[in-house]
Amino acid sequence: MSNIKTSAIITTVGANNKVVSKAITDINPNADNGAIKTLCQSLNSLTNNTLTGVQRVDKTDITTATPSVAKAEVTLDTTRGHLDEDLPTLKIGYNYIGAGEGGVDYYIHLGEVTSSDTWIPVAFLVAAYKADGTFFDEFYYNGGTFIGYVDKDRDPYFAVKFTGNFQGRNENSLADAARIEIDFIFPETATTAETTYRLTFTHTEGEATFAKV
Amino acid sequence: MADTTKTTKQLKLVAGFIDGDDRTISLDNPRDSITAADISAMDSIAAGVIFGDKAEAGFMRWKSAKTVESTVKYLDLTTAD
């Protein structure tokens, strides 16, 4: 959990020229100012009020926070090749990502792994988007096997293996998505900061990209 | 003085998050002409900006929206002898 609490303060003029400020709490600290402003403008557009200001407030809880220590990010060595050439062609099916019913393995070369932890469990989120870029559905892993880990004492690989199905929270099919993003989240450890890498499929078959976000 | 009444109207938006958490955002003085499409159009705008307050889970969608109108009557006690 982040020890930074971010809020947006929306100031409006409403009925009878009354000035009102309202806080939208639990803003993602990583959200940029433009995205926060757009959300506040959209919310205010649902009212008869006139938006006069948006302030961002980042509060750091220093009560329990440990002294700041510079932490390395998990680094993936793309120069050594990622999404190995001998991997099966990437496809998006009805509710799977991979070469077919058997799923697919990704062995992505890591660069230097500085974590003191031998095993880093890697969480992932799957979001899908429509052709116009708007949100389509969020998918979760519905059974099967998922392995996402880093083992610095063995081969320095970030290994991901999917052998199950994805289920749309709104009952949508992955096949109907124009773009799918899978965020692999390397959690914060004693020596590494939280780092997210995103695997993006922009077609139903073929190329994928993999980059830090 | 006499008894007075005050009427207020609020839009209550319920945001749903990936971990199942919900959060309500209340907006004063809502428009009368709000449609479901207006709310759905904000799905992509909220994604990545707000998250749940329990586990900081990502925003999933706006789950519901309703307008609530309330009337409060203030009794004039200066004449209650």
Interface residues (C-beta under 8 A of the other chain):
Chain A: M1 S2 G14 A15 V20 K22 I24 T25 D26 I27 N28 A31 A35 I36 T38 L39 S42 L43 N44 S45 L46 T47 N48 N49 L125 A127 G133 T134 F135 E138 R169 N170
Chain B: L11 L13 I18 R23 I25 L27 D28 N29 P30 R31 I34 D38 I39 A41 M42 D43 S44 I45 A46 A47 G48 V49 I50 F51 G52 D53 A55 E56 G58 M60 R61
